[in-house]
Amino acid sequence: MDLALTIFRLGVGIGALLVGVGLLIAVLSLRPLVRDIRALATDTRRLSRLADEQLPELLEHARTVAANAEILTEDVAVRLEQSRMAAEPPPRRMPGMPVQSGDAAGDEHIA
């Protein structure tokens, strides 16, 4: 029985030693990852500070661009309407109306 208990304790000891070595290897292999995570966190803080500083200026610029876009849209709509009116043919003569030039002199009117 003592031999079995000794073998068991030896196996537990070796197993615990292997687990410890495995944890040490895992920690050592994760060090670059931890360093990268810290660098990313630092970059995130820097970017959020930069966004807080420049956000009001960007919003003001966006408002200006939106206002200019509204003015340009109205201008384009007016020009489009003008070009549509210019492209339309003159109104046609109503059926039953006399055929006569609008430039006819007073004595040239057809009765």
C-alpha positions in Angstrom: 0.0 0.0 0.0 2.9 2.3 0.7 4.2 1.7 -2.7 0.9 2.7 -4.3 0.7 5.8 -2.2 4.2 6.8 -3.1 3.5 6.3 -6.8 0.3 8.3 -6.5 2.0 11.2 -4.7 4.9 11.1 -7.2 2.4 11.3 -10.0 0.5 14.2 -8.4 3.8 16.0 -7.8 4.9 15.5 -11.4 1.4 16.6 -12.7 1.5 19.7 -10.5 5.0 20.5 -11.8 3.8 20.1 -15.4 0.8 22.3 -14.8 3.1 25.0 -13.3 5.5 24.8 -16.2 2.5 25.0 -18.6 1.2 28.1 -16.9 4.6 29.7 -16.9 4.9 29.0 -20.7 1.4 30.4 -21.2 2.2 33.6 -19.3 5.5 34.1 -21.1 3.8 33.5 -24.5 1.0 36.0 -23.7 3.4 38.8 -22.8 3.5 40.2 -26.3 -0.2 40.1 -26.5 -0.6 42.0 -23.3 1.9 44.6 -24.5 -0.1 45.0 -27.7 -3.4 45.3 -25.8 -1.8 48.1 -23.7 -0.6 49.9 -26.8 -4.1 49.6 -28.3 -5.7 51.0 -25.1 -3.3 53.9 -25.2 -4.1 54.6 -28.9 -7.8 54.4 -28.1 -7.5 57.0 -25.3 -5.5 59.3 -27.6 -8.0 59.0 -30.4 -10.9 59.6 -28.1 -9.2 62.8 -26.8 -8.5 63.9 -30.3 -12.1 63.3 -31.4 -13.4 65.3 -28.3 -11.1 68.2 -29.3 -11.9 68.3 -33.0 -15.6 67.2 -32.9 -17.0 70.8 -32.5 -15.0 72.0 -35.5 -16.1 69.0 -37.6 -19.7 69.6 -36.7 -19.5 73.2 -37.6 -17.9 72.3 -40.9 -20.7 69.7 -41.5 -23.4 72.3 -40.8 -21.8 74.7 -43.3 -21.5 72.0 -46.0 -25.2 71.1 -45.4 -26.3 74.7 -45.7 -24.3 75.1 -48.9 -25.8 71.9 -50.2 -29.3 73.2 -49.6 -28.6 76.4 -51.4 -27.0 74.5 -54.3 -30.0 72.2 -54.5 -32.4 75.1 -54.7 -30.3 76.7 -57.4 -30.2 73.5 -59.4 -34.0 73.1 -59.0 -34.5 76.6 -60.4 -32.2 76.0 -63.3 -33.8 72.7 -64.1 -37.2 74.3 -64.1 -35.9 77.1 -66.4 -34.4 74.6 -68.8 -37.6 72.5 -68.8 -39.6 75.6 -69.6 -37.2 76.5 -72.4 -37.3 73.0 -73.8 -41.1 72.8 -73.9 -42.7 73.5 -77.3 -45.0 76.6 -77.5 -48.6 75.9 -76.6 -50.6 74.4 -79.5 -53.6 76.1 -81.0 -56.9 75.0 -79.5 -59.2 73.2 -81.8 -61.8 75.4 -83.4 -59.6 78.6 -83.0 -58.7 80.5 -86.2 -55.2 80.0 -87.6 -53.7 83.4 -87.5 -50.3 84.9 -86.7 -50.1 86.7 -83.4 -47.9 89.4 -85.2 -50.6 90.2 -87.8 -51.3 93.9 -88.2 -54.7 95.4 -87.2 -56.1 95.4 -90.7 -54.9 91.9 -91.5 -57.0 90.1 -88.9 -59.1 87.3 -90.3 -62.7 87.5 -89.3 
